[in-house]
Amino acid sequence: MDPTISVSKGCFVYKNGATRAGKKAASKRKRPAAESISLLGKEVVQQPFYEEYRKAWNQINDHIADLQHRSYARTLEQLVDFVVGQAERATPDEVLPTAALLTGINQPDHLSQFTALTQRLHAQRAAMVCVLQSRDCATLKAAVESLVFGLIEDDAEVEQMEDEDEDEDGAERDRKRLRRSQCTMKQLKSWYTNNFDSEQKRRQLVVILPDFECFNASVLQDLILILSAHCGSLPFVLVLGVATAMTAVHGTLPYHVSNKIRLRVFQTQAAPTGLNEVLDKVLLSPKYAFHLSGKTFKFLTHIFLYYDFSIHGFIQGFKYCLMEHFFGGNAYALCTDYSKALGRIKQLTHDDMETIRRLPSFRPYVEQINDCKRIIAVLTDDDYLKKKLPQLLRDCLLHFLLFRCSLEFLTELVGDLPRCPLGKLRRELYVNCLNRAVISTPEYKECQQMLSFLSKDEFVAKVNRALERTEHFLVEEIAPLELGEACTAVLRPKLEAIRLAVDEVVKATMATVTRTSPNETRQATDHLTPVASRQELKDQLLQRSKEDKMRHQLNTPTTQFARALQKTLQLIETEIVQDNLRALQDAPPIHELFVFSDIATVRRNIIGAPRAALHTALNNPHFYMQCKCCELQDQSLLVGTLPDLSVVYKLHLECGRMINLFDWLQAFRSVVSGSDNEEVAQEQIDPQIQARFTRAVAELQFLGYIKMSKRKTDHATRLTW
């Protein structure tokens, strides 16, 4: 047993260990991080589905990382210029240069920005950086100690990196680490004077507070006053990470503190904007074969918008969906590029082919075959089905490419309409089009009505913008892909037909078009027939008024412009929306290989129920551990092979509000030893069993189920019911 592990609380002292600990810590920092070992065995890692999963996730993750790096690169450059510029700018005494970075409400998502800022300043050798977390600054003394220790240790790490660059062997420098009690402003001033006494070596001292709102107001005010008081001798620069708004800074810092700082505000990208950028350019990119269903996509975005505003959390949720999709089996390894999927078909086994046959969309595909022999061959002959798979895969991949291009067209067409019936953003239209047949929805009809109310110039300009945007998307995103030419060949004639219809709208005039049909001529003749009485005249006039009202409700176009406009809208509806923006249930066969739609699993695993999970784990450990020794015929049973924590938990469920610790221990001993005799109860308790009981009770208290009673020292109070 490790000598530093104990059931009870304790303090372990090692003589003269401070220096050795420092050297060990330094050596650990120098040692490169070892690659993480996968928990999965070789039989899983070498499977085709896992290879495709790793490839897809690495591509998407790299794309997202590059996008996020470029998104806040401009703000990062401005921050670095601000810090570097303070070295050349003469500042008045006791005025602290301060930068307020508006990061957004989810602080953990933006810690990478401060890490990137630190790395950039180190690369330029312009500053020493100390990141102060609010949890380390409960008092002013702790804040100053953390500040001084962080700056001096940051200098040590920079020197170590420089030594490693000069000497590949990385000989460790023998330097003594400061104790916390030695970390004072006087020590910091002495250290800075000894190391940066010349103008060539002069570096700024950057203090970063990433969670400004979490700091104690009095500690923060005193810290700023101390930093401003030493600005004449130490070149401090303060960086505040503000999660809410600048009103938080003004509300926290009174006038006598705020007049000691020179504040400059930097704005980062808002979290919803960052999410939309990730969705549009990465997750909805046509170069990835994997897609989310409308309900799953909406579920993940709702978690982001209504719960945490965490882009990192959204990405991890997407990663879970990707993993759950590919771990369905080797049949899902076909969710890749078309040429690579063709090579994967030969590796499919009989079980993989049965997985494909069990897909919900495979049954309609079989039912539409008219030949009985072909139906039998598809259902029983694996080789025959493998010959059909290339065409089925091509149809699916081509369908999603056409869907994505048509989504660009529709987004430009209806995204800025009043009240945005179908949605304003591309992700909203994506969800609406996948969830249902959008052409039959009232929202789409409302959009059509609004488009028909536009003037000629507005309508022509809007449709032309949609056409240009789709053409640009075809050239930039679709053309480089493997099936890009096939997609362009299908979509471009439709776009050309819409363009010709728009030209007709431009040429159309407001002249009235007269329509004469045999029915109308007969009705007009009937209306002109003479009447014999007033009652007949009254009936004819009433009938004519009803027909006029019905004709007005149908909104039949009576001008050239109205007819050309209706023709264009009808063409867009049939060629773009009806053909390409089909709901997921109308997608081609075996589309489930490319779309993840198991929202129940995602909801159960992403939005956890910790209370229910803890109860299940403690009441029935076999549910998670899957070991034979914990298997119970009835969950109310108690056996000695259960974990100690589970035994203690099940016993505490039988007690009332107050639990007698001695009785609890006796019951625990009887369960563990498997004996219930009174003679055994009178015997002295085994110290090992008592230690196990003490540890289990401490763990139960840590989980929050009980607390020790102050009124009765030999009792525990139950906290859950």
N, C-alpha and C positions, 0 to 999 in steps of 0.2 A: 504493500500500500504506500502511496506517495506520502512522505512525511508532512506535507502541507495540506493534506485533505483531512477534515475532521467533521464529525457529526455536529458538534457544537461550535460556537464562535470562538476564535482564538487568534493570538498574535504570534507570529513566528519570526524570530530575530536571527539574522546572520551577521556575524562580526565582519567589519571591513568589507561589506558587500556592495557599498554604493558605487565604488569605482569599477568593480567587476561587472555590476549590472549595466553601468554605462557603456563599458566596452562591448558587452554582449549585445546591448541594444544597437550600438553602432555597427557591429558586425552583421546583425540581422538586417539592418537597413541596407548595407552594402550588398548583401547576398541577393541575387535576382530571384524574383518570385517564381516558385515552381508552378508548373502547369497543373491545373486542377484535374484530378482523376475522375473519370466518369463512373457513376454508380452502376451503369448498365454493363452487362457482360458482353463478351465478344460475339456471342450468338445474336445479340440485338444490334450492336454497333455495325456489324458487317452486313446487315440486311439492306436491301435496296431502298425500303421506305425510310430507314434512318439516314441513309446517305442523301436522299432527296430532301429530307427535313433539314439536315444540317446545311446543305447548300442553299436552300431557300431562305432559311433564317439568317445565315451569314450575309447573303446579298441584301436582304431587306434591312438588317441591322446596320450594315455599312452605309447604305443609302440614307438611312435616317440620321446616323451620326454625322455624315457629311452635310446633310441639309441643316441640321441644328447648328453645326459649327459655322456655316456660312450665314445663318440667320442672325446670330449675335456677334459676328466678327466685327461689324462696324462699330457697335457699342463698345466692344472690347478695345478696339483701336483708339477710340476717343478716351477711354479710361486710362490707357497706357500713356497716351500723349499728355493727359492731364497730370498724371503722376510725374512723368519725366520733366514736364514743363515747370514744375514747382522748384526744381533744382536751379533753374536759371532765373527764376523770378524772385526778386527781393520782397519778402513779406514783412509787414509791420510786426512789431513785438506783440506777442500774445494773441496772434490771429492764426488760427489753425485751418489750413486748407482742407476742405471736406467735400467729398463727392457722395451724393445720394443716388443710389441705383434702385430704381423702381422695378422690382423683380416680379411681382405678382404674388397672389395669396398662398401658393403652394411652394414653400421655401425649399424643401428637399430637391425639387426639380431644378433649382437654380444654383445649387452648390457647385455644379460642374463649371459654371461661369466664373466663380471665384477661384476655383482650381486652375482654370485656363489663364486667368489674370495673373495668378502667382507664377505660373510657368513662363508666361510671356515676360514678366519683369525679371525673372531669374535669367532667362535667355539673353536679355539685353543688359544684364548686370547693372540694373538701374536702381534697385531697391531691395531692402530686406523686408519680408512680409511676415506678419503675425495675424492669424485668424482667431478671433476671440468668440467663443460660443457662450451664450447666456448661461448655460448650465455650469460653466466654469467660473462665473463671475457673480456669485451670490453676494459677496461683499467687496468693498473697495480694495481691501488688502489682497484678496484672491485675484481680483482683476489686474492689479498692478503686477503681482507675481507672475501671472499667466502671460501678461504682456511682455515683461522683460525676458522671461524664460523662452517664450516663443521667438522673439527676435534674435536672441543669442544662439538658440538651437537652429534657427533657420540659416544663420550665417555658417554654423558648423556643417550643416547639410550641403550648402553651396560649396564650401571648401572641399568637402569630401567628394562631390561630383567633379570638381576641377581636378582633384588628385587622381581620380579614376580615369579622367581623360588623359592625364599626363603619364600615368603609370598603369598599365593594364593589370598588373598584379594587384593593384589596390592596397598598398601597404597602409595599415591602419595608423593614423596619427594618435600619439599618446597625448590626449588632452583631458583635463579634469572637468567633469560636468558640475554645474552649479547646483546647490541645493535650493529649494524653494525659499527658504528663509533668507538667502543671500540675494534674491532677486529684488532689487530696489532701483529707483530711478538714479541714485548715485552710482550704483554698479553699472547701469546701462550707459550713463554718460562717460564713465571711465573706459568701458569697453569700446564705445564709439570713437573716443579720442585716440585710443591706441591703434585701432584698425583702420580708421578712415580720417586721418589727420590732414591729408592733402586734398586739393581740389580734384586731382585726377581720380582718386579713389572714393570720392564723396558719393554716398548713396542715400536715397530717401528711406525713411522708416515708415512703412505702410502698415496701418492697423485696420483690419477688416472686421466689421461687425455684421455678419450675414443675417442675423435675426434681430434686427433693431427693436422691434416691438416687444420682444420677450425679455429685454433687459429691465432690471429694476431702475426706476426713473432716477432715484437719488444716487445710486451707484454710477449710472451713466453720466449724470450731470457732473459729479465730482471727477470722474475720469477725464471728461472733456476739459475741465478746468485745469487739471494737472498737465494734460498734454499741451494745452495752449500756453501754460506757464513756462514750459521747457522748449517752446518753439524756437527761441533765440539760439539755443545751443544744440538742439537735436531737431533735424528736419523731419518732423512728423507729417504724415498725410493720413487723414481718416477717411475710410470708405464705409458707408452705411448701406446695408441691404434692407430696403424698405418694401414690405410686402403689400401694404394697403395704399396709402396716398401720402402726399407731403403734409397733409394736416396732422398726421401722426407725429411728424418731426416737430412741427410748430407747437403741438399740444404737449409734447414731452419736455421740450427744452424751453425754460423761461427766458426772459429777455437778458438777464445777466450772464446766461450761458450762450445764448444764440449770437450775442454780439462778439463772442470770442472766436467764432468760426466764419470762414468765407465759403459759402455753400454753392455748389453747382450740381444741377440735377441731370441725371442720365436716364433715358427711358428705354427699357427693353421691350421686346415683342410680347404682346399680351398672350396669355395661355390659349384662349380660343383661336386666335389667329395662327399661333404655332401649330395647334392641332389640325386646323383646316389645311395648312401647308403640308403637313405630314400625310394627311389623307389624300389630298389631290395629287401630290407628286410622287408618293411612294405606294401607299396601300391600294389606291385606285389606278395605279399605273398599269398600262396594258402589257408591259413586258413580264409581269408575274402571272403565272397560271393559276395561283391560288386566289380564291375569292371568299368573302363572307356573305352569308345570306342577309337579306334586309333586316330581319328581326335581330340577328346576332349583332350586326353592325349598329343598329339603333340602340341595342342594349348597352354596348360598350360606350357609345357616345353619351348616353344618358348618365352612366356612372360618372363620366368626366364632367358633364355640365351641371349635374345636380348634387354631386357628392364631394369630389376632391380637387377638381381642376388639375389633375396630375397627368401630364403627358407621359411620364415614365410609367405610371400605372396603366394607362391605356395601351402602351406598347407591350407591357408584360401580359396584359389580358389578350392582346392579339397573338402574342407568342404562345400562350396556352392553347388558343384555338388552333393555331398552326400545328402544334405538337399533337393535340388530340385528333386532328384530321389525319395526319400521316401515320400515327400509331394505330390506325385502323387495319393495317395490313399492307402487304406488298402490292396489292391492287392499286392502292393510292399512290404508289411510286410513279404511276402514269401521269400524275399531276406535275408536269414539267414541260419543257420544250417539245415541239412535235417530233423532231427527228430523234431526240433522246427517248421519247415515249415509245417510238416504233422499235427501238432496240430493247426496251424493257418488256415488250409483249412476249418475246420468246422465253423470257425467264419466269413467266407466270406459271404457277402450278395449278392443279385441279381445285384446290381450296381457294386460290385467288380468283379463278374463273367463277366459282360458286358465289364468292363475294360480289362479283359484278352482277351475276344473275339475280341476287337478292336486292339490288338497288331498286327503290320505288319507281324510278322512271324506266326501268327495263321492261316492266310488264306492258305498258302501252306500246312499246316498240314491238314486242312479240305479237300483241293483239292486232296490229295493223298489217301483219304478214298474212297473205291470202293462201299461200301454199302450205299444206300440212307437213310435207316433208321438210321444208325449210324451218318450220316451227320446231319440229322434233330435233333437227340438227342444231339449231341455236340453243336449245335447252339441254341437250345431252352431249353433243360433240364439241370438245374443247378446241380442237384444231379448226373447225369451221367458224366458231365464234372468234378465234384469233384472227382469222382472215377478214372478219367484218369490223374488228376493232379499229384499224387505221382510219376508216371512213368516219366511224362514230366519234373518234377523238378529234379528227379534223373539223367535223361539224360543230363540236362543242367549243373548241378554241376559236373558230371563226365567229361563232355566235357571240362570244364575250368580247371579241374585238369590235364587231359591229355595234354591240350594245354600248361599249365605251365611247365610240365615235358619235353615235346618236345622242348619247348623254351630253356631250359637249354642245351639240346643236340645240337641244332642248333647254339646256341651262342658259345659253345666251338668249334664247327666244322668250322664255317666261320668267327668268330670274329676277327681273326688275319691274314686273307688273305690279300694280297697286294691290296691297295686302298679300301678295305672293301666295296664291292659292296652293300651288304645288311645292312651294319652298323657294328660298332665295339662294341657298348654297348648293353646291354640287352633291354633297353628301346627303342632303335632304331629298333631292330628286332621285338619287341612287336608291334610297330606301323605299320611296314611294313606287318606283318603277319595278323593283324586285318583289315587293310584297303583294301587289295586285295588278290587275289589268288596268293600267292608268287611263286607257282610252275611254273606259266606261265610267269613270269616276265623275262626280259633280265638279270637282276642282278643275279637272281638265276642260270640261265644258265651259266653266267660268273663264278660264284662260282664253279659250277660243273666242268667247264673246267679247272679252276685253280687246283681243287682237283685232277683231272685226270693227271695233269702235275707233281704232286709230286712224289718223289721217293718212293720206297716200304717202307723203314723205316719211312720216314716222314708221309706217309699216314696211316700206321698201328698205329704209335704212336698217331696221331691226333684222329683217330676214337676210340682208346682205352681210351684216355683221356675223350672224349665225353661220352663214355659208363660209365666210372667210376664216372664222375660228375653226370650223370643222376641217377645212382644207389645210390649214396650218397644222392641226393635230395629226392629220393623215401623213403629212410630209415629215414632221419632226418625230412623232412617237410611233406611228404604225409602220411606215415604210421600212425602217431598219429591221423589223421583226421578220421571223421566218415565214409567216403567213401574211405578211404585210401586202404583198402584191395581190393576193386573192381577196383580201378585205377591200383594198382600193378598187379592184375591178368590180366588186359588187356595189359599193357605195357611191362611186363617182358618177355613174349614170343617173342615179336618183338625185344627186345634188345638181346635176346638169338640168334635169327636168324641172326641178324647183326653180332654178335660175331662169329658165325660159318662161316659167309662169310668172315670175317677178317682173320680167321684161314686159309681159302682157299687162300687168298692173300699171307699169309706168306709162304705157301707151294708151291705156283705157281713159275714157272721158266720162263725164257725169251725165251724158245723154241718156234719156229714158229708152228702155228696150221694150217694144211692144210684142206681146206674146198672144198668138191665136192658135188654139188647139181645137179639135173637133168637139171636145166636151164643153169648152168654154163657149164656142159658137152656138152649140145646142142650148146651153144654159142661158146665153144672152137672148136667143130667139124665144125661149120659154118665158123669159122675164118680160119680153115685149108683147106677149099675147094679150089681147083685150080681156078685160074682166067684166063679169056680169053684175057683180055686186060689190058693196063696200067690204064685206067680209073676206072675199077672195083677194081684193087688193091689199087688205091688211095682212093676210097670210103670206102673200108674195113679198111684201116689204119686210116682214119679219124674217123670212127665210134668207133674203138677200143680205140683211144686216148680219145674220149669223155666219154666212159664207165670207163676207168681208172681214169679219172679226177673226175667223179661222185663218184666212189668208194672211192677215196681218201678224198673227201669232207665229205662223210658219216662217215669217221674215224672208219671204222669197225675194231675191235680189231683182231689182227692176232697172238698174243702171249698169253700164259696161264696167265701171270700176267695182261695183259691188259683186258682179258676177266673176270678174277676174280675181278679186280678193278671196271669194269663197272657193274658187277653183284651187288657188294656191294653198289655202288652209287645208282643203281636202287632200291635196297631194302630200302635204307634210304629214297629215294624219295617217295616210295609208302607207307611204313609202318609208317614213322615218319611225313614227311612234308604233304603229300596228305591227310592222314587220320586224323591227329591231329591238324595240324596248318592251319585250314581252316579259310577263311575270315569270318567276322561277318555276312555277308548276307547268308552264308552257315551254320551258327550255328543252333543248334536244336531249335524247336519251343519254344515260350515264353521266349527266352533268353533276351528279353528286360526287364524282371523283375530283371535281375542281371547286366545289362549293361546300363550306362547312356551315351546317344549319342546326347543330345540336345545342340549342340555347339552354335547355334544362341542365345539361352537364356544366356549362359555363356558369350559369347562375348559382348552381350548388357549390362550385369550387372557388369562384371569385368572390362572391358575396357570402362569406362564411357565416355560420351561426355558432360562435364559440361556446355559448352556454350549452347548447344541445350536443355539440361535439365533445365537450369535456364530460358531460354526463354519460354519453355513450361509451367513451373511452374508459372511464372509471367503473361504470356499472357492468360493462361487457367488453373487457380488453380483447377478446377474440375477434371482435369486429374489425379492429385495426391490425393486431399482431398476427392473426391467422395461425396461432400455434395450438397444438393439440392439448397442451396442459391447461390452457385457459378456456377451452370449449365447455359451455354450460348448456344443459338441457333446458333449464329454466333460468332466466336472468336474476331471479330472486335468490338463487342458491349461493352458498358460500363454501368454497373449497380452499384448502391450504396452498394449492399450487398457483393461485392468483397472485399478482404483484402485491406487495405490502400496502402500497397506496390505495389500490383497489379494495383490499380487505377493510382498511380503515374507513374508506369512504362509504362502503356498503353498511358497515356497522353504525356509522354516524347518522345514516338515513333512518335508522330505527329509534333514534333518541329524540328527546324533546328539545326545548330551547337551551337548557343547560345540560352539559355532558360531564359526568364524573370521570376524570382521567384514569383513576384506578380501576373502575368497572370496565372502562373502555380497554384498558391494557389486559385485564383478565379475559375479556371476550376475544381480543386479538390473539392471546396466547392459546386459547382453546381451539381457535380456528387453525392457527398455524401448526400446532402440535397434533391436531386431529383427535384430541381426547377431551371429553367433557365430564370427567369424574370430579367429584368434590375433593377427593384426596389430592389430585393433581393441582387443584385450585389453591390448596393450603400450602403447597410446597413453595420454596423460594423461586422467584422468577429468574430465568436464565438471563444474564447480562446481555447476551447477543440478541435475544428476542426483545429485550427492553430497548436496546439501541436501535433496532429495526423499527420498533414502534415510535420511538422519539423522532426518528428521521421522517417517517411517514406522516406523523402529525405536523411536523414543521413544513413539509411539502404541501399538506392540505391547507395550512394557514397561509402559506405563500400564494396559493391559488385563490384565496379569499373565501373559503367555505366556513372557516371558524376564526375566532380570535380568543385569546386568553382572557379570562375574566379577572377583573380587578377586585371584585367583591368577594369572590371565592377563589383562592389561589389554586385549589385542586380541581377546578372546573374550567371547561371551555364553553364559549358561547357560540351557538350555531347561527350562522348569518344568512342561510338560504332556507327556503321553505317550498 
